[in-house]
């Protein structure tokens, strides 16, 4: 194996993410389908979780850190991390879990942990209901989390940390606007130099 050359990975991700409108329609389809299904979509999109990370979450993993609600997770390579959650995800957890004091966040009707096969089916079904014509997988939502966060102006480093990417080059592959002329450092520096400095007090 020492003499085998590894294939080069292209700079652009070949996977297809979702547009803003498609994500909104998918979230709405999840909400209409039920609390558990909406929570699945919300965790994958708003936090960019891998499907294995989302399915492994338990009620006990919900906590606080400096006043911010967080989820404790195990990342790829068995690394521990704390992921901040927004109000929509927190409310979705409450709706899905109810008064249940323990057990998995994403559970079947019988209370068992949702498995990968069921999660894929749920995402596929919701995508069809949302009118999305191409195939959508759980990873499509993780991909969309990265691309839309970068499009929205979140820094590469913050997106890398949130996605749990060990290498920033992995995150950069999802940055669809990185070659846009408007982000040219030369233009930014020209505008910076053209702005008169603030007088020192």
C-alpha positions in Angstrom: 0.0 0.0 0.0 3.0 2.3 0.5 3.4 2.7 -3.3 -0.3 3.6 -4.0 -0.9 7.2 -5.0 -3.9 8.7 -3.4 -6.3 10.5 -5.9 -6.4 14.2 -5.7 -9.6 15.8 -4.3 -10.9 18.7 -6.4 -11.2 22.2 -4.9 -14.9 22.3 -5.4 -17.3 20.0 -3.5 -19.2 17.9 -6.1 -22.2 17.4 -3.8 -25.3 19.4 -4.3 -26.4 21.7 -1.5 -29.8 23.4 -1.1 -30.8 26.9 -1.9 -32.3 29.3 0.8 -35.8 28.7 -0.6 -35.3 24.9 -0.6 -34.1 24.9 3.0 -37.1 27.0 4.1 -39.5 24.6 2.3 -37.7 21.6 3.9 -37.9 23.1 7.4 -41.6 23.8 6.8 -42.2 20.2 5.6 -40.5 18.9 8.7 -42.6 21.1 10.9 -45.8 19.8 9.3 -44.6 16.2 9.6 -44.1 16.3 13.3 -41.8 17.4 16.2 -39.3 14.6 15.7 -38.9 15.1 12.0 -38.5 18.9 12.4 -35.9 18.4 15.0 -33.9 16.1 12.7 -33.9 18.7 9.9 -33.1 21.6 12.4 -30.1 19.8 13.9 -28.7 18.9 10.6 -29.1 22.3 9.0 -28.7 24.8 11.9 -25.8 23.0 13.5 -24.3 21.2 10.4 -24.1 17.9 12.3 -23.1 14.7 10.8 -26.0 12.2 10.8 -24.1 10.0 13.3 -23.6 12.9 15.6 -27.3 13.9 15.6 -28.5 10.3 16.1 -26.2 9.8 19.1 -27.6 12.8 21.0 -29.4 12.1 24.3 -31.5 14.3 26.5 -28.6 14.4 28.9 -26.4 16.1 26.3 -28.4 19.3 26.5 -26.8 21.9 28.8 -25.6 25.5 29.2 -22.3 27.2 28.8 -22.0 30.8 29.9 -25.7 31.3 29.5 -25.7 29.8 26.0 -27.7 26.5 25.4 -25.4 23.9 24.1 -25.3 20.2 23.0 -22.4 18.0 24.1 -21.4 15.7 21.2 -18.8 13.3 20.0 -17.2 14.4 16.8 -15.4 12.4 14.2 -12.3 10.7 15.7 -14.2 10.4 19.1 -13.4 14.1 19.9 -15.7 15.8 22.4 -17.3 19.2 21.4 -20.0 21.6 22.6 -22.2 22.9 19.9 -24.3 26.1 20.7 -27.9 25.8 19.6 -30.2 28.6 18.5 -33.8 29.3 19.7 -35.4 27.2 16.9 -33.4 24.1 17.8 -33.9 24.5 21.5 -37.7 24.8 20.9 -37.7 21.8 18.6 -35.9 19.7 21.3 -38.6 20.7 23.8 -41.4 19.8 21.4 -39.8 16.4 20.5 -38.7 15.4 23.9 -41.6 16.8 26.0 -41.4 15.7 29.6 -39.2 12.8 28.9 -36.2 13.0 31.3 -33.8 10.7 29.5 -33.2 8.8 26.3 -32.4 9.8 22.7 -33.3 13.2 21.3 -34.4 11.5 18.1 -36.5 8.5 18.9 -39.0 6.2 17.2 -42.6 6.0 18.4 -41.5 3.0 20.6 -38.8 5.1 22.3 -35.9 3.5 20.5 -33.1 5.5 19.0 -33.7 6.5 15.4 -31.3 4.7 13.1 -29.5 6.0 10.0 -31.7 4.2 7.5 -34.9 5.7 9.0 -33.3 9.1 9.1 -32.4 8.9 5.4 -35.9 7.9 4.6 -37.4 10.8 6.6 -35.1 13.4 4.9 -36.0 11.9 1.4 -39.7 12.0 2.2 -39.6 15.6 3.5 -37.6 16.7 0.5 -40.2 15.3 -1.9 -42.9 17.1 0.1 -40.9 20.3 -0.1 -40.9 20.0 -3.9 -37.2 19.4 -4.2 -36.6 17.4 -7.3 -33.0 16.1 -6.8 -32.0 13.6 -4.2 -31.5 15.0 -0.7 -29.6 13.1 2.0 -28.7 14.1 5.6 -25.3 15.2 4.3 -27.0 17.6 1.9 -28.1 19.6 4.9 -24.6 19.6 6.4 -23.3 20.8 3.0 -26.0 23.5 3.0 -25.1 24.6 6.5 -21.5 25.2 5.4 -22.3 26.9 2.1 -25.1 29.2 3.4 -23.1 30.1 6.5 -20.2 31.2 4.3 -22.6 33.0 1.9 -24.1 34.8 4.9 -20.6 36.1 5.9 -19.7 33.8 8.8 -15.9 33.6 8.9 -14.2 30.5 7.5 -12.7 29.7 10.9 -16.0 29.9 12.7 -17.7 27.6 10.1 -14.8 25.2 10.3 -15.1 25.0 14.0 -18.9 24.6 13.9 -18.7 21.8 11.3 -15.9 20.0 13.1 -13.6 20.1 10.1 -10.0 19.3 11.2 -8.6 21.0 8.1 -9.8 24.4 6.8 -9.2 23.2 3.2 -12.3 20.9 3.7 -14.4 23.9 4.6 -13.1 26.0 1.8 -14.3 23.4 -0.8 -17.9 24.5 0.1 -17.2 28.2 -0.2 -19.0 29.0 -3.5 -18.2 32.7 -3.4 -14.5 32.5 -2.6 -13.5 33.5 -6.2 -16.0 36.4 -6.4 -14.4 39.7 -7.5 -16.1 41.5 -4.6 -14.0 39.5 -2.2 -10.7 40.3 -3.8 -8.2 41.4 -1.1 -6.8 44.0 -3.5 -10.2 45.7 -3.8 -10.7 45.6 -0.1 -7.3 47.1 0.6 -7.9 49.8 -2.0 -11.2 50.8 -0.3 -9.5 50.6 3.1 -6.7 53.0 2.0 -9.2 55.4 0.4 -11.0 55.8 3.7 -9.5 58.6 5.8 -8.2 57.3 9.1 -10.0 58.3 12.3 -8.1 61.1 14.1 -6.5 59.9 17.3 -7.6 61.5 20.5 
